[in-house]
Amino acid sequence: MKSIGTVLIGIIAAILLISLSAFTVDQREYALVFRLGEIVAVKKQPGLYFKMPFVDNVKYFDNRILTLNWVEPDRFLTSEKKNVLVDSFVKWRIVDPAKYYVSLKGDELAAERRLSQTVNSGLRDEFGKRTIHEVVSGERGKIMEILQQSADRESRQMGIEVLDVRLRRVDLPQEVSESVYQRMEAERKRVANELRSQGAGAAEKIRADADKQREVIIAEAYSQAQDTKGAGDAKASEIYANAYGKNPEFYAFYRSLEAYRSSFKSKSDVLVLEPTSDFFKYMRNSSGKK
């Protein structure tokens, strides 16, 4: 019985020793093995590992991509001495856990503070070289690329890789926005008034040209009408002359009848003439002889 108890004690001691010696590393983690405060091993691959019990201890660090966000947008000055509000974020991860621990004691908040200082310094430098238009649209992509490269270069000394720096939004402060909007509104009104003026001038020109063309068309039409009328009158006179030349006596008689018709249209018409006047010669004698 005594030997069985000893074996059981040995088995339990062995299990306890193994449990104190073994540790696992998840695929989402790095592990640092410390011996008396010194780093003796870095485990980056997931799996089962062993350490010296009661001597070694293990610290774990996240190896996933982390995001640094700012609670409030930061204010920066452009080259025009105008304030802009910048809302940005940083994507980063630990690539060298030993250096990360030595530099920052493995404190994630300390790492984010250092990253924030680095990125803000870069933003201040880059925005100070550019105008509002350039930082809002013209060179936004270039600014993000420069910031990522400079932040990554400095963060490598802390065992950190900066994957991306994004400018989520670049806005003007309220007081600056109002003045900019007022200038934009004034500029739009000026352009609108200029376009209206140009339109009115063009309309007047078109109307004047149309009036001129109308007058020319009317004058040409009147001239053509007069020419046609003159030609018609000449042709009619020629026809009348040819017709009446064949019988002058009939022509005289016809003209006298026309004169009688015109003179006696109304009962109130009065003519004072001598009865022997030539006007009444066809009334006295149908042949017109005296």
C-alpha positions in Angstrom: 0.0 0.0 0.0 2.8 2.3 0.8 4.4 1.8 -2.6 1.1 2.6 -4.4 0.8 5.8 -2.4 4.3 6.8 -3.4 3.5 6.1 -7.1 0.4 8.2 -6.9 2.2 11.0 -5.3 4.9 10.8 -8.0 2.3 10.8 -10.8 0.5 13.8 -9.3 3.8 15.6 -8.9 4.7 14.8 -12.5 1.4 16.1 -13.7 1.7 19.3 -11.6 5.3 19.8 -12.9 4.2 19.4 -16.5 1.3 21.7 -16.1 3.6 24.3 -14.6 6.1 23.8 -17.4 3.7 23.8 -20.4 2.1 26.8 -22.0 0.3 27.4 -25.3 0.4 30.3 -27.7 -2.8 31.2 -29.6 -2.6 32.2 -33.2 -3.8 35.7 -32.2 -0.9 36.2 -29.8 2.8 36.5 -29.3 4.4 35.2 -26.1 7.6 36.4 -24.3 9.3 34.0 -21.9 11.0 35.7 -18.9 13.6 34.2 -16.6 14.3 36.3 -13.5 13.1 39.4 -15.4 15.1 38.8 -18.6 13.6 37.8 -21.9 14.9 34.4 -22.8 12.5 33.4 -25.6 10.0 34.9 -28.1 7.2 32.7 -29.3 5.5 34.0 -32.5 4.0 30.7 -33.8 1.0 29.2 -32.3 1.5 25.8 -30.4 2.5 24.1 -27.2 5.7 25.2 -25.5 7.6 24.5 -22.3 9.3 26.6 -19.7 11.1 26.1 -16.4 8.5 26.0 -13.6 8.8 28.4 -10.8 11.6 30.3 -12.7 10.1 31.3 -16.0 7.0 33.3 -16.5 5.1 34.2 -19.8 3.6 37.4 -21.0 1.2 37.5 -24.0 0.7 40.3 -26.5 -1.9 40.7 -29.2 -0.6 40.2 -32.8 -3.7 41.4 -34.5 -4.1 44.7 -36.4 -5.2 47.4 -33.9 -6.9 50.7 -34.5 -6.0 54.0 -32.9 -8.9 56.5 -33.0 -9.1 60.0 -31.6 -12.1 61.0 -29.5 -12.2 64.5 -31.0 -10.9 65.9 -34.3 -7.5 67.7 -33.9 -7.0 71.3 -35.1 -4.1 72.1 -37.4 -2.9 75.3 -39.3 -2.5 75.4 -43.1 0.0 77.4 -45.0 -2.6 80.2 -45.2 -2.8 80.3 -41.4 -6.3 78.8 -41.5 -7.5 76.3 -38.9 -8.8 72.9 -40.1 -10.3 70.1 -38.0 -8.9 66.7 -38.9 -10.5 63.4 -38.0 -8.1 60.5 -38.6 -7.2 57.0 -37.5 -4.2 54.7 -37.5 -3.9 51.0 -38.2 -1.0 49.3 -36.4 0.3 46.1 -35.0 3.1 44.6 -32.9 5.8 43.0 -35.1 8.7 42.7 -32.6 7.3 41.9 -29.1 10.7 41.9 -27.4 11.4 45.5 -28.6 7.8 46.5 -27.9 8.2 45.3 -24.3 11.6 46.9 -23.8 10.4 50.3 -25.2 7.0 50.5 -23.8 6.8 47.9 -21.0 4.2 46.2 -23.1 1.7 49.0 -22.4 -0.8 49.4 -25.2 -2.0 52.8 -24.0 1.7 54.0 -23.9 2.1 52.7 -27.5 -1.0 54.6 -28.6 0.2 57.8 -26.9 3.5 57.6 -28.8 1.8 56.8 -32.1 -0.6 59.8 -31.5 2.3 62.1 -30.9 4.2 60.9 -34.0 1.1 61.1 -36.3 0.1 64.5 -35.0 3.6 65.9 -35.5 3.5 64.7 -39.1 0.1 66.1 -39.7 1.2 69.5 -38.3 4.2 69.5 -40.6 2.4 68.4 -43.7 -0.7 70.7 -43.2 1.6 73.6 -42.6 3.1 73.2 -46.1 -0.3 73.2 -47.9 -3.4 75.3 -48.5 -6.9 74.4 -47.5 -7.8 73.3 -51.1 -4.7 71.0 -51.2 -5.4 69.3 -47.9 -9.1 68.8 -48.6 -8.9 67.4 -52.1 -5.7 68.1 -54.1 -3.0 66.2 -52.1 -5.0 64.2 -49.5 -3.7 60.9 -50.7 -0.1 62.1 -50.8 -0.4 63.4 -47.2 -1.7 60.0 -46.0 1.1 58.1 -47.8 3.8 60.4 -46.3 2.3 60.1 -42.8 2.2 56.3 -43.0 5.8 56.0 -44.1 7.2 58.5 -41.5 5.1 57.0 -38.6 6.1 53.5 -39.6 9.8 54.5 -39.7 9.7 55.9 -36.2 7.5 53.2 -34.7 9.8 50.4 -35.8 12.1 51.4 -33.0 9.3 50.4 -30.6 8.6 47.1 -32.4 5.5 48.5 -34.0 4.5 48.5 -37.7 2.1 51.3 -38.9 0.0 49.8 -41.7 -2.1 52.8 -42.6 -2.9 56.4 -41.7 -6.3 57.6 -42.9 -7.7 61.1 -42.9 -11.4 60.3 -42.4 -12.6 63.9 -42.6 -11.0 67.4 -43.0 -13.4 70.2 -42.0 -13.2 73.9 -41.4 -14.1 75.3 -38.0 -17.6 76.8 -37.7 -16.3 80.4 -37.8 -14.1 79.8 -40.8 -16.8 77.8 -42.6 -19.2 80.7 -42.4 -16.7 83.2 -43.9 -15.8 80.7 -46.6 -19.5 80.0 -47.4 -20.2 83.8 -47.6 -17.3 84.3 -50.0 -18.5 81.3 -52.1 -22.0 82.8 -52.1 -20.7 86.2 -53.1 -18.6 84.7 -55.9 -21.6 82.6 -57.2 -23.8 85.8 -57.2 -21.1 87.7 -59.1 -20.8 85.0 -61.7 -24.6 84.8 -61.9 -24.9 88.5 -62.4 -22.2 88.4 -65.0 -23.9 85.6 -66.9 -27.3 87.5 -66.7 -25.6 90.6 -68.1 -24.0 88.7 -70.9 -27.3 87.1 -71.6 -29.1 90.4 -71.7 -26.5 91.8 -74.0 -26.7 88.8 -76.3 -30.6 89.1 -76.3 -30.4 92.8 -77.2 -28.0 92.0 -80.0 -30.3 89.2 -81.3 -33.4 91.5 -81.1 -31.5 94.3 -83.0 -30.4 91.9 -85.6 -33.9 90.5 -86.0 -35.4 94.0 -86.3 -32.8 94.9 -88.9 -33.5 91.8 -90.9 -37.3 92.5 -90.7 -36.8 96.0 -92.0 -34.6 94.8 -94.8 -37.1 92.0 -95.7 -40.0 94.5 -95.6 -38.1 97.0 -97.7 -37.1 94.4 -100.3 -40.7 93.1 -100.4 -42.1 96.6 -100.8 -39.6 97.3 -103.6 -40.5 94.0 -105.3 -44.2 94.8 -104.9 -43.7 98.3 -106.4 -41.7 96.9 -109.3 -44.4 94.2 -109.9 -47.2 96.8 -109.6 -45.4 99.2 -111.9 -44.8 96.4 -114.4 -48.5 95.4 -114.1 -49.7 99.0 -114.5 -47.5 99.4 -117.6 -48.8 96.2 -119.0 -52.4 97.2 -118.3 -51.8 100.6 -119.9 -50.3 98.9 -122.9 -53.3 96.6 -123.1 -55.8 99.5 -122.7 -53.9 101.5 -125.3 -53.9 98.7 -127.8 -57.6 97.9 -127.1 -58.8 101.5 -127.2 -56.6 102.4 -130.1 -58.6 100.1 -132.3 -61.8 102.2 -131.7 -61.2 105.7 -130.2 -64.8 106.7 -130.4 -65.9 103.7 -128.2 -63.0 104.5 -125.8 -64.3 108.1 -125.5 -67.9 106.9 -124.9 -66.7 104.3 -122.3 -64.7 107.0 -120.4 -67.7 109.3 -120.4 -69.9 106.6 -118.9 -67.3 106.0 -116.2 -67.3 109.7 -115.5 -71.1 109.8 -115.3 -71.1 106.8 -112.9 -68.5 108.4 -110.7 -70.3 111.8 -110.7 -73.8 110.6 -109.9 -73.1 108.0 -107.3 -75.3 109.8 -104.7 -78.5 111.6 -105.0 -77.0 114.5 -103.1 -74.3 115.0 -105.6 -74.6 118.4 -107.4 -72.8 119.6 -110.5 -73.1 123.1 -111.9 -72.2 123.0 -115.6 -73.5 124.5 -118.8 -75.8 122.3 -120.7 -73.7 122.7 -123.7 -70.6 121.4 -122.0 -68.7 118.5 -123.5 -69.4 116.6 -120.4 -73.0 116.0 -121.6 -72.3 115.4 -125.2 -73.2 111.7 -125.0 -76.3 112.5 -123.1 -77.4 114.8 -125.8 -76.5 112.5 -128.6 -75.4 108.8 -128.4 -72.9 109.4 -131.2 -71.3 112.2 -129.2 -71.8 114.7 -132.1 -72.8 118.2 -131.3 
